[in-house]
Amino acid sequence: MHPKHQAVIEDQVLQEASIWFAILQSDNVSREDQQKWREWLSQHPANQLAWEQIEGIQAEFNQAANSSASQYVIKHTPSRFFASKTTSLFSAVLIIIVSLLTFSFFTPFYSEMDKRHFQTAVGETRLIRLADGTQLWLNTNSSIDTQFTADLRQIILNKGEIFISSGKDKEYHHRPLVVDTKDGRLTALGTRFNVRYENNKTSLSVFEGAVKTAPSQQPTAIITHAGEQTIFNQQKILTNSLPVDPVNEAWTNGILLANDMPLCDFITELNRYQESMIICPNELNTLRLMGSYPLNNIPRVLTAVEHSLPVHIWQVNKKIWRIDKTR
């Protein structure tokens, strides 16, 4: 086996690969099915590895079948996906196994088993394309779980920050897209929005469309419209209809945007993207910053800060830095 096949592949991904094999082996496979398979294959390297592993199992099965004069043969030609008109024994076994696992092997993305976990390290951001066409950006040190069923598209924000551009969900038009945090549920109403969960509160910024906000322990919900920001916890809405802050979208482009931002607030944001810590005394919050700063080059950002304001940034130890006002 090729060395790259030895990588650990999640059971769920292997299940999806098995389901796609069964679909493509079917006599009535459509062009749309083939296109969806290609899209699934390109979504993540793990999908490609799982598919190659299924193909490897298929090859080994064929070899064993041929050596025992089996009448079940899988044919593969460049012009068509598994062009054999007869379902092979291998496919039949796969279909039985996958059917037991998912209860419906013709719904590869929307079964109860379709759960995914994504996370980023400190300083890392990541773009994720979900099966329904939704684009999701995961900010530094963040963690989510996704689960798509026939009734609901659910994203659970465990910690950190995400920016979502919701897809149209062509397969299941009625399914809502929701984001859950420990504070409550956000329901997208055809939109682009940012959600940040930290310090036992959730911040929502809506850039397009609208989002319904429902704290977990409050019976009523509110609608946050484009250009507005809402902050809430489990018990209640803390603030509503605040103007949206462009900084909550700029990070998806690798930019920390400062629009007359107090210096210590800026440093607090910057600290999210590095393992070390910069200490900023509260009295320096009277100083303010303007501009766009690249998050992938923090030393350059600190140099720019020193050039813009009357401050000096110095290293206390390997993990701690401090910013002081120059005399």
Summary of the structure (lengths in Angstrom):
residues: 327
radius of gyration: 25.1
end to end distance: 66.4
largest distance: 89.2
contacts: 981
relative contact order: 0.07
helix: 31%
strand: 34%
